Amino acid sequence: MKNKPVPEGYKIFSLCDAGYTYTFMFSSRIEDNTDLESIPGINKARCTVWYLVNQLPQEKNFHIYMDNYFSSIPLFKYLRKNNIGACGTVRTNSSKFPKELKPNNVYLLDWNMLSRVVTNDVLAILWVDNGPVTMHTTIHKIIDDEWKII
């Protein structure tokens, strides 16, 4: 955080379900976590997602949900390649986010408008509620403007 009064601190990243924490990881600016596998084209924060998900049982299929801090097309493509479904909100300045879904003027968008683009087998979505909502998913399809889980 810019202008943080104390530059030291830590973060706890966790993988949770139904109120239970399955696994977690501490992160600090002072001590670098060297256990993270470096994945080409994916930044360190998003490699944290792979580190946590990789601890799930390998013989089962999982769908994970995340917020816009972690979501990106390269990460979702990598997770899909490794049989993990993913869905999450995304920032429009995220890596490889489709230009055609970036709203130029949010005041000109109609309520409940739904637009989508598939990029690298990841469905990118713009939906307008009180404001624009952008997300990525590898576990949904949109057929006739209705959501379907695949």
DAMO-V144355 format. One record per helix or strand. SS is the DSSP state (a for helix, b for strand). FROM is the first residue (numbers start at 0). LEN is the number of residues. If there is no record, write none. Layout:
# DAMO-V144355
SS|FROM|LEN  SS|FROM|LEN
This chain:
# DAMO-V144355
b|9|8  b|19|9  a|43|10  b|61|5  a|72|9  b|83|6  a|98|3  a|105|3  b|113|6  b|121|7  b|131|6  b|139|4  b|145|4
